[in-house]
Amino acid sequence: MVLGVVPKGRMVRLEPFDLLFREIQLLHSFINPFTQGRAAAMITAGTLRLAPLISRLVSLEEAVRTIRSPAPAGEIRAIVVPE
């Protein structure tokens, strides 16, 4: 899974054969702009505890290897932390 947002109007090239050959699933989700402020407030207030959801922190140098490799057993979320 790769999470990211590109600016409106930016195009991303995809090769459908590559998706088929490598059995890649391309999924997306809708971002609700009306919930992000509430979620940030809940995180700040301590209502939402995110620490249990983070399995490990990886450096920017480790990011490519982490994304390319299968997740270790039991991993929930790896967070890339630029240094």
N, C-alpha and C positions, 0 to 999 in steps of 0.2 A: 504494500500500500504506500502510495506517495500522496501526501496532502499538500496542496499548494493552490494559489490563486494567481492567475495572470491578469494583466490589465484588460479592460474591455477593448475589443477590437484586435487583440493579439491572436495570431493563429498558431496552431501547433500541428506540425506534420506528422501524420500517422501512415504507416504502410499496412493496410488490411491483411496482406499475406503474412506479415510478420506476426500480427496478432493471432492469426489462425495457426501458423506453424509452431509458434512458441506457446500456444494455448493460454494466451493472456486474456484476462477478463478486464474490460474497461468499465468501471462503475463511477457514478457521480452521485452527489447528493445536493440538496438545496440548502443554502445557508439562509436562515431566517434572521434578518437584521434586527428584529424586534426582541430577540431573546439574548443577544450577546451582552448587552448592558446588564441585564439581570443576572446572567451567569457570572460575569466579572464581579459584580457586587457580592454574590453568594460565595465566590472563591475568596474575596478579600475579607468577608465576615467570618470565614471559617465554616460556613454551612456545608460547603462541598469540600470534601477531603480528596485531593488529587494524588497525594503521595502514594497511596496504595495501588494506583493505576500505572505508575511509572516503574517499569522493571529495571531499566538501566539508562544511564546517560552516556552518549557517545560524542566524541569530538568531531569537528568538521572533517578532519582527515580520515576518520573511521566511517563517515556517513555512506560513501559509495559502497564499501565492502558490506556494511550493515544492510543496506537496501538490497544488494544483490544476493545476499545469503539468506537461507531459510532461517526463520526465527528459532532461537533455542526453545526447547520444551518448556512450557509454562510462562513464556514471556508474554506480557500483556501489551506494553508500549515502550518503545525505545525513543528517547528524546535526543535530538541533535542539539548540542550546546556549542555554539561558536566560541572560540577562546580568544 
